């Protein structure tokens, strides 16, 4: 995997990062997002995050690339494997690890995939936080 210099900015949405697999989001994109995410949470004092993935066909390879990026920053991962988004949220609360990413495109078509994420206890990133994260990565 390599750092992706030209990331499609349209994937940074109001409540998540989401796009068409391989056209807008691929493994290099996921790796780059992982590097950015890990670097950011490390800068705010976090050492561990939670990762889950849905059952889309593209989720395992995107998740592996994402995890590699995060691990390359020195952040530890609690990997939930395939799970639902509510199960991911429950694990964050139960384990008191509020930094994490769920690989999912929620209710969108099967061709899509993406990332719902939180840096800390304030909950899922949205709006300006996602735009700021995009700028941080770029």
N, C-alpha and C positions, 0 to 999 in steps of 0.2 A: 504494500500500500504506500501511497505517496500523498503529500500535502497537495490539495487541489487549490490552485491559484484562482481559477475562474469558477466561482460557485454561482449558480442561478439565484439571483436575489429574490425572485418571485416565490421561492419556497419558504421564506420567512414570513409567516402569516400572523394573524391577530392572536392566536392562542397556541400555536405550535409551529414546527418546521415540517412542511409537508409538500410532496410533489410526486410526479410520475417516476416510478423506479426505472433506473438506467438512463432515462432521458433527462430528468432534473435532479434526481438523487441516485448516487451510486456508492460503491464501497469507498472510493477515495473521498467523496463528500462526507460520508459517515466517519471515516478516520479523522478528517480535518475537524469536524464538529467535536469528535471525542477529544482531540488535542486542545481545542478551545475550551470545552467544558471543564476538562480536568485542570487546565491552567487557571481558569477563573475560580473554580471552587477552592483550589489550593491557595490562591491569593487572599481568600476570605477565611482561611484557617481550617478548611475541611480536609479530612484525610481519607474518607470513605464515601462511596455512593452506592445506590441501588440501581440495578438495571433489570428490566423485564422486556419481554418481546411477545407480540401477538402471534397468531398462527398463519399469517400471510406467508406465501412461498418465499418472498424476498427478505423476510425478517431475520432468519438465521445469519445470512451472509452480511447484511447491514449491521446486525448486532455484533458480530465478531469483529468487524472493522471498527465500529464505535468503541468496543471494549479495548482493542489494541491501542487506539488513540488515547484513551483515558489512562490505561496502564503505563503508557510511555511517559506520562507526566508524573508518575509516582503515586497516583491515587489508587487505593484499594477498591475492589468491587465486590459487592454481594450480588451474585447473579441468581435471579429467580427462575430463569428459564422461560418457557412458554406459560403465559398467564394472562388473565384479563386485566384491564386497567384498574378496576376496583381492587383486585388482589394486590397489584403493585402499590396502590395508595395505602392499603391496609398494612403492607409490609413496612412502608416508610414510617407509619405511626407506631406500629408494634416494636420495631427495632430502633426507633428514635434516630433514624438516619434520613434526614429530610432532603439531602442532595440526591438527585437521581434522574434517570431517563427511562421512559417507556417507549419502545420502538413500536409504533402503531400509526395507522392513518384513520383510526376510529371507524366511523361509518362510511368512509369514502370508498370508491370503487377499488377492486382488487389490484389494479395496476398501480395504485398509489401506495406510498409508505412515508413514514416520517417519525418525528420525535416529539413527545410531550416531555417537558423537563422542568426541574426546580433546582435552584441553587442552594436554597436554605429553607428555614422554617416558614418563610412568608408564602410558600405555596407555588403552584405552577406559574411559570413565566408567561407574560401576556403583554400585548401592546408594545409600549416603548421599551420594555425589558428585552423583548425579542429583537427589536430593531437595534438596540445597543449591543446585544450579543452578536448580531450579524456584523456590525461595524468592528467589534472586537476580533472576530474571526478574520474578516477581510483585511 
